[in-house]
Amino acid sequence: MLLEAAGMTGEQAATGQAGMGGEQAAAGESEMTPDKSAEPVFRQPKVNNEVPAHAVTVYLRDAQGYLAPITVRLEGEEEAATESVQSLAEAAITWLTQDAQRKSRLPEGFDAVLPGETKLASMQLDTDSGTAVVAFEELPVLPAKIERQAIEAIVWTLTEIPGLERVKLTVKGKPVRSLPTSGLPVEEVLTRGFGINVEQAQGVNLSRSMGVTLYFAAQSPAGDGYFVPVTRLVERRADRVRIAMDELNKGPADRSLQPVLLPGISVEQLTHSPNAVQISLLKEGWNPDQPVPSSMMEALVLTMTEAANVPAVKVAINGSDAFVDSDQRAYDRPVTRPIAVNVLKR
């Protein structure tokens, strides 16, 4: 499905801009905003290893046209949605639908992808197989370049909910086989393998490509940092985890996104088991007394756990795991994938 859809992402497709393999700015807080007199001070992206009370993570469209996970807090009567997987899934789809009142509660620059007139007939969950069946009365009619984003937002939002790994889309009881405007084929069962914010690396033959999802940083109009997942199509090779690390190190193809790894980082060793990815990095001139940017470590954990489908990452730099990040978090033990990503203030 990634291969069939890659050419239809429009503004998100890679256009050969500098950044792929070029020099990167440092991932630290001060380096991420080149002109501080003209822009808000960059605040590094934040994640949370505990689920905030009465919250749900949904994939919303930012001011640059990218989908990004935003953890929104539910209020009032919405709080009951967190009492069951069923009600949480229904609430999540509601937050994917444009609404003036809900938009006022979102961070500046973010909005839902589905139009306000979208009508959901039902939501059925099969917890044994981890499948959510989203039944629409009618599929919303959207521009071709937005249609795929709508499906990405639904799939990635629902699979953020623990226990849900697959999504089926139906209209009037029949599976959605293609999208109405673009004609994009849609598989009967969708997973995160469908990709998100898909871009094609330069020189890649789509018929011999594979997708790896990388996490880069972006900045909201208010100056808040947040993570953006980008599925990059690259030449198909055996070791998906190593490929993902190499591509993360190359940095983003789009200048509106920001690199997350310190410049000059290289991989000494990378292995993975069913429980964790173990990665040893090399950085000339670095010593364990120097904190590393928290955004670098968080993006590394997000990217590696996504690529390997494992819960944790163990990191060493220059042979040492006795270091902390800029938020004073230690890395002498495996770090689990964060539960809540981009907990932004409105």
C-alpha positions in Angstrom: 0.0 0.0 0.0 2.9 2.4 0.7 4.2 1.9 -2.8 0.8 2.5 -4.5 0.2 5.7 -2.5 3.6 7.3 -2.4 3.1 9.5 -5.4 -0.1 10.9 -4.0 1.2 12.8 -1.0 1.7 16.1 -2.8 3.1 18.7 -0.5 4.6 16.0 1.7 6.7 14.2 -0.9 10.4 14.8 -0.9 11.4 17.3 -3.6 15.2 17.0 -3.5 15.7 19.8 -1.1 18.9 20.0 1.0 18.8 18.0 4.2 19.0 14.4 2.9 22.5 13.6 4.0 23.5 17.2 4.2 24.9 19.1 7.2 22.5 19.2 10.2 22.0 21.8 12.9 22.6 20.5 16.4 19.5 19.1 18.1 20.0 21.2 21.2 17.5 23.8 22.2 19.6 26.8 21.2 20.5 25.5 17.8 17.0 24.8 16.6 15.9 28.4 16.1 18.3 30.1 13.7 17.0 33.7 14.1 15.9 34.1 17.7 15.1 37.8 17.1 12.4 36.9 14.5 11.0 33.7 16.0 9.7 32.4 19.3 12.3 30.6 21.5 12.2 26.9 20.6 10.9 24.7 23.4 12.0 21.1 23.0 9.3 18.5 22.2 8.0 16.7 25.3 6.7 13.2 25.9 5.1 11.5 28.9 5.6 8.0 30.1 2.4 8.0 32.0 -1.1 8.5 30.4 -2.4 11.9 31.5 -5.7 11.7 33.2 -8.7 11.8 30.8 -6.7 12.2 27.6 -6.5 10.7 24.1 -3.8 10.9 21.4 -5.0 11.9 18.0 -3.2 12.7 14.7 -3.9 16.3 13.6 -2.8 18.4 10.7 -0.2 21.1 11.5 0.4 24.5 9.9 2.9 22.9 7.5 0.5 20.2 6.3 2.0 17.3 8.4 0.1 15.0 10.6 1.4 14.9 14.2 0.3 13.1 17.3 -1.2 15.5 19.8 -2.3 14.3 23.3 -5.5 16.2 24.1 -7.1 16.3 27.5 -10.8 15.5 27.7 -13.1 17.7 29.7 -16.5 17.6 31.3 -18.7 14.8 29.9 -15.9 13.7 27.6 -13.9 12.3 30.6 -16.1 9.2 30.7 -14.6 8.2 27.3 -11.5 6.9 29.1 -13.5 4.3 30.9 -13.5 1.8 28.0 -11.6 1.1 24.8 -14.8 1.4 22.9 -15.7 4.8 24.2 -12.1 6.0 23.8 -12.0 5.0 20.2 -15.2 6.8 19.5 -13.9 9.9 21.2 -10.7 9.7 19.2 -12.6 9.7 15.9 -14.7 12.7 17.2 -11.5 14.6 17.7 -10.4 13.8 14.1 -13.5 15.7 12.9 -13.5 19.4 12.5 -15.5 21.4 15.1 -15.1 25.0 16.1 -15.5 24.3 19.8 -12.9 21.5 19.8 -10.5 23.6 17.6 -10.5 26.3 20.3 -9.0 23.7 22.7 -6.2 22.7 20.3 -2.7 24.2 20.2 -2.3 27.0 17.7 -1.8 25.8 14.1 -3.4 22.4 14.5 -6.7 21.2 13.1 -8.6 17.9 12.4 -8.5 16.4 8.9 -12.0 15.0 8.6 -14.6 17.7 7.6 -17.3 18.6 10.0 -20.1 16.8 8.0 -18.4 13.4 8.3 -20.9 10.9 9.7 -19.8 7.8 11.5 -22.4 5.0 11.5 -20.7 2.8 14.1 -17.5 1.7 15.7 -17.0 -2.0 16.3 -14.0 -3.4 18.1 -12.7 -7.0 18.1 -10.4 -7.0 21.0 -9.2 -10.6 20.3 -7.7 -9.6 17.0 -7.1 -6.0 18.0 -9.2 -4.7 15.1 -11.4 -1.6 14.9 -14.1 -1.5 12.3 -15.0 2.1 11.4 -18.3 2.3 9.6 -19.1 5.5 7.8 -22.5 6.5 6.4 -20.6 8.1 3.5 -16.9 8.7 3.0 -16.2 12.4 3.1 -15.3 14.0 -0.3 -11.8 15.5 0.0 -9.1 16.8 -2.3 -6.9 14.0 -3.5 -3.8 15.1 -1.6 -5.9 15.2 1.7 -7.7 11.9 1.2 -4.8 9.8 2.1 -4.0 11.9 5.1 -7.5 11.3 6.4 -6.9 7.5 6.3 -3.5 7.9 7.9 -5.0 10.0 10.7 -7.7 7.4 11.4 -5.3 4.4 11.3 -2.6 6.0 13.4 -5.0 7.5 15.9 -6.8 4.2 16.6 -3.6 2.2 16.8 -2.4 4.5 19.5 -5.0 3.0 21.8 -3.6 0.0 23.7 -4.9 -3.3 22.2 -5.8 -1.9 18.8 -3.4 -2.8 15.9 -5.6 -3.0 12.9 -8.3 -0.9 11.2 -11.1 -1.8 8.7 -13.1 0.9 6.9 -16.6 0.3 5.7 -19.4 2.3 4.0 -22.9 1.0 4.4 -21.6 -2.3 5.5 -19.2 -2.8 2.5 -15.4 -2.6 2.8 -13.8 0.5 1.4 -11.7 -0.6 -1.6 -10.7 2.8 -3.0 -11.0 6.5 -2.2 -13.6 8.5 -4.1 -11.5 11.4 -5.4 -8.0 9.9 -6.0 -9.0 6.3 -6.7 -6.3 5.2 -4.2 -6.6 1.5 -3.5 -7.3 0.7 0.2 -6.5 -2.6 1.7 -9.2 -4.3 3.7 -7.0 -4.4 6.8 -4.9 -1.4 7.6 -2.0 -1.1 10.0 0.6 1.5 10.8 2.5 -0.1 7.9 0.2 2.1 5.7 2.7 4.9 6.6 2.2 8.5 7.5 3.4 11.8 5.9 5.0 9.6 3.2 8.0 10.9 1.3 10.2 9.3 -1.3 14.0 9.4 -0.9 15.9 10.6 -4.0 16.6 8.0 -6.6 14.4 5.3 -5.1 12.5 2.9 -7.4 9.0 2.5 -5.9 8.8 -1.1 -7.1 11.8 -1.9 -4.9 11.1 0.3 -2.0 10.2 -0.1 1.7 9.0 2.4 4.2 10.7 3.4 7.5 9.0 5.8 9.9 11.3 8.5 11.4 10.6 11.1 14.0 11.8 14.7 13.5 11.0 17.9 15.3 8.8 20.8 14.3 7.9 24.1 15.9 4.4 25.5 16.5 3.6 29.2 15.9 3.8 29.6 19.7 7.3 28.2 19.8 6.5 24.8 21.2 8.4 21.9 19.8 6.7 18.7 18.8 7.5 15.4 17.0 6.4 14.6 13.5 6.5 11.0 12.1 7.6 10.8 8.5 7.5 7.5 6.6 10.4 7.6 4.1 10.4 5.2 1.1 13.9 3.8 0.7 15.6 1.0 -1.2 14.4 -2.3 0.2 17.0 -4.0 2.4 17.0 -6.6 5.1 17.7 -4.7 8.3 14.8 -2.3 8.8 16.1 -1.1 12.2 19.6 -0.1 10.9 18.0 1.5 7.8 15.7 3.6 10.1 18.7 4.7 12.1 20.7 5.7 9.0 17.8 7.7 7.6 17.2 9.4 11.0 20.8 10.4 11.0 20.5 11.9 7.5 17.8 14.3 8.8 14.6 15.6 7.3 14.2 16.2 3.6 11.8 19.2 4.3 13.3 22.4 5.8 10.2 22.9 7.8 11.2 20.0 9.9 14.3 19.9 12.1 16.9 17.2 12.7 17.0 15.5 16.1 20.4 13.9 16.3 23.6 15.8 17.2 25.8 16.4 14.2 28.7 14.0 13.8 26.8 11.0 15.5 27.6 7.6 14.1 26.5 4.1 14.9 29.2 1.8 16.4 26.8 -1.2 16.9 23.1 -1.9 16.6 21.3 -5.1 17.6 17.8 -5.9 18.6 15.8 -8.6 20.4 12.1 -9.2 21.0 12.3 -6.9 24.0 14.6 -4.0 23.1 16.9 -2.4 20.5 20.5 -2.0 21.7 22.4 0.8 20.1 25.9 2.1 20.7 26.6 5.6 19.3 29.9 7.4 18.7 30.3 11.2 19.1 33.8 12.7 18.9 34.6 15.0 21.7 31.6 14.1 23.8 31.9 12.8 27.4 29.3 11.5 29.9 29.3 14.7 31.9 27.6 16.5 28.9 23.8 16.1 28.9 22.4 15.2 25.5 19.2 16.9 24.2 16.1 15.2 25.5 14.5 15.6 22.1 17.3 13.6 20.5 16.8 10.7 22.9 13.0 10.8 22.7 13.1 10.8 18.9 15.6 8.0 18.9 13.4 5.9 21.1 10.3 6.6 19.1 12.0 5.8 15.8 13.7 2.6 17.0 10.7 1.1 18.7 8.5 1.9 15.7 11.0 0.2 13.3 11.7 -2.9 15.4 8.2 -3.2 17.0 9.7 -3.6 20.4 8.9 -1.7 23.6 12.3 -0.3 24.6 15.7 1.0 23.5 19.1 0.7 25.3 21.5 3.5 24.4 25.2 4.0 25.0 27.4 6.8 23.7 31.1 6.4 23.3 30.7 3.1 25.3 29.0 4.7 28.3 25.4 4.6 29.5 26.2 6.8 32.5 24.8 10.0 31.1 21.6 12.1 31.4 19.6 14.2 29.0 18.7 17.8 29.2 15.7 16.8 31.4 18.0 15.0 33.8 16.7 11.5 32.8 19.2 8.7 33.0 19.9 6.0 30.4 21.6 3.3 32.3 18.6 1.1 31.7 16.4 0.4 28.7 14.0 3.3 28.0 10.5 2.3 27.1 8.5 4.0 24.3 6.6 7.0 25.7 2.9 6.6 26.1 1.8 10.2 25.4 3.6 12.2 22.7 3.3 16.0 22.1 1.4 17.1 25.2 1.0 20.7 24.0 -0.7 23.5 25.8 -3.5 25.3 23.8 
